[in-house]
Amino acid sequence: MSRRPNTGRRFGDSGSMPFVGAFHPKSRPSPLLSVGLVVVGALLIVGYLYHGSGGQSGDIAALNRHDGGVSCTQEVQRLIPILKKAYGDSMRKVLHVGPETCSVVSQLLKEEDTEAWGVEPYDLDDADGNCKSLVHKGIVRAADVKFPLPYRPKSFSLVIVSDALDYLSPKYLNKTVPELARVSADGLVILSGYPGQQRAKVAELSKFGRPAKLRSSSWWIRFFIQTSLEENETAIKKFEQAAAKKSYKSACQVFHLKPLH
């Protein structure tokens, strides 16, 4: 099960310099003119390469180019220190739901006083040795997120979901998101792509059966209201403060919800 995005990037031939042969062969341009032409040519080449690379290194733009797109699951791994600051003791028992959950769970298990479990929406036939070990221990399991999770209410202090909800239609979201909140005791964190982003996981289409539907923050907020889910204002404030201290800007939308009681 290959999930590697196409990282190839081709640049067109820069072509020949437009100044070659522009002078009569018998004319002898001055050394100063020759130097000037070389400088102008160099500037044109640099400008071309700069334009081709995007010309800037903004957070989202840079991540869009990295590995061909944005992965909110990779973003979770970057967020773990900030989430610990925001949620404190609520990071003691964490469930991550999303592709490549073995990587997230492995990182969480390295954190002090943190237990972690994972739900992988893919099959795990070609999992590596570490992932197979987590599956064998019952820490990670493969499950279709369209259906109820095999956990009791409030089984985990915090539930984090990434790169899974974007592939569900509203019909299934109406069941899945409340289900994620049901198994959480202290909160639910959702990472979703921004509209217009290129997704890193091009192979996910064959798994989920539909392309990702990247929704705006206003769409998600309306959805939360319709499903009687409340945003966790306390967690949002602590998260924003922790992110500001580290000058962190997420490449994905991050929503903090209260659990269902």
Buried (B, 14 or more C-beta within 10 A) or exposed (E): EEBEBEEEEEEEEEEEBEBEEEEEEEEEEEEEEEEEBEEEBEEBEEEBEEEEEEEEEEEBEEBBBBBBBBBBBBBBBBBBEBBBBBBEEBBBBBBBBBBBBBBBBBBBBEBEEBBBBBBBBBEBEEBEEEBBBBBEEEBBBBBEBBEEBEBEEBBBBBBBBBBBBBBBEEEBBBBBBBBBBBBBBBBBBBBBBBEEBBBBBBBBEEBBEEEBBBBEEEBBEEBBEEBEBEBBEEBBEBBBEBBEEEEBEBBBBBBBBBBBE
